Amino acid sequence: MGGRGCTIDFTSDVTATVYAPQHMVAPLIGKGGENVRQLQDELGGLRLTIESFADMPDHLSRPSRADARDAWIDQQDRRARNSRAWEDDGRPRRPAKGKGGKKGKRNR
């Protein structure tokens, strides 16, 4: 992940403001608000407002590059664990059936 992450200010139990770099505000909102609506739905109806770091109150701090890097590493670790979840689900496996190739000596 290049650049910085976002800062989230939970203003109530049902609302939050996401502060992001100016160049990320439009992509976060999406065309006609599509991205922010999808994110709100995924978060159980939390009402989100997207603003730039320039509008962020003084009591909040911008994430550092180290914070963004650590968040990216955590995200990649979660993705790796989720993609391997099927590997050992505790169920016994039967051997695969097939021809298994030719038996005997190879022609050299």
C-alpha positions in Angstrom: 0.0 0.0 0.0 1.6 3.2 -1.1 1.1 6.4 0.9 -1.0 6.9 4.0 -4.1 5.2 5.4 -7.2 6.9 6.8 -8.2 8.1 10.2 -11.7 7.2 11.4 -13.6 9.3 14.0 -16.6 7.5 15.5 -18.9 10.5 16.2 -21.7 8.2 17.7 -22.7 4.6 17.8 -24.2 4.9 14.3 -22.0 7.5 12.6 -18.3 7.9 11.7 -16.2 10.3 9.7 -13.4 8.9 7.6 -10.5 11.3 7.0 -8.3 10.5 4.0 -5.7 12.1 1.7 -7.4 14.5 -0.7 -6.6 12.2 -3.7 -8.5 9.3 -2.0 -11.7 11.1 -1.1 -13.4 10.7 -4.5 -12.5 7.0 -5.0 -13.7 6.3 -1.4 -17.0 7.9 -2.2 -17.3 6.4 -5.7 -19.5 7.5 -8.6 -22.8 8.7 -7.2 -21.7 7.6 -3.7 -21.7 3.9 -4.7 -18.6 2.9 -2.8 -19.5 4.6 0.4 -23.0 3.1 0.3 -21.6 -0.4 -0.2 -19.2 0.2 2.7 -22.0 1.4 4.9 -24.0 -1.7 4.1 -21.0 -4.0 4.8 -20.6 -2.2 8.2 -24.2 -2.9 9.2 -25.6 0.5 8.3 -23.0 2.7 10.0 -23.4 6.2 8.5 -20.1 7.3 7.0 -18.9 10.8 6.0 -15.7 11.0 3.9 -13.5 14.1 4.3 -10.0 15.1 3.5 -7.2 15.3 6.1 -7.4 19.1 5.6 -10.8 19.1 7.3 -9.7 16.9 10.2 -10.0 18.3 13.7 -6.8 19.0 15.7 -7.5 16.3 18.3 -7.1 13.6 15.7 -3.8 12.5 14.2 -2.9 11.4 10.7 -1.7 7.8 10.4 2.1 7.5 9.9 3.6 5.5 7.0 4.6 2.9 9.6 0.9 2.6 10.7 -0.1 2.2 7.1 2.6 -0.4 6.5 1.6 -2.3 9.6 -2.1 -2.2 8.6 -1.1 -3.5 5.1 0.9 -6.4 6.6 -2.0 -7.3 8.9 -4.4 -7.2 5.9 -2.1 -9.5 3.8 -1.7 -11.9 6.7 -5.5 -12.1 7.1 -5.9 -12.7 3.4 -3.3 -15.5 3.5 -5.0 -17.2 6.4 -8.4 -16.9 4.8 -7.1 -18.4 1.5 -5.6 -21.4 3.3 -8.6 -22.0 5.5 -9.7 -24.9 3.3 -6.4 -26.7 3.6 -7.0 -28.3 7.0 -10.6 -28.2 8.0 -10.3 -31.4 10.0 -12.1 -33.7 7.6 -10.4 -36.9 6.5 -9.3 -36.8 2.8 -9.5 -39.7 0.4 -6.6 -40.2 -2.0 -7.1 -38.9 -5.5 -8.1 -41.5 -8.0 -6.4 -41.7 -11.4 -4.1 -43.5 -13.7 -1.0 -42.4 -11.9 1.2 -42.6 -14.9 3.1 -45.5 -16.5 4.6 -48.1 -14.3 7.9 -49.7 -14.9 11.2 -48.6 -16.4 11.5 -45.4 -18.4 13.0 -45.4 -21.9 16.2 -43.6 -21.8 
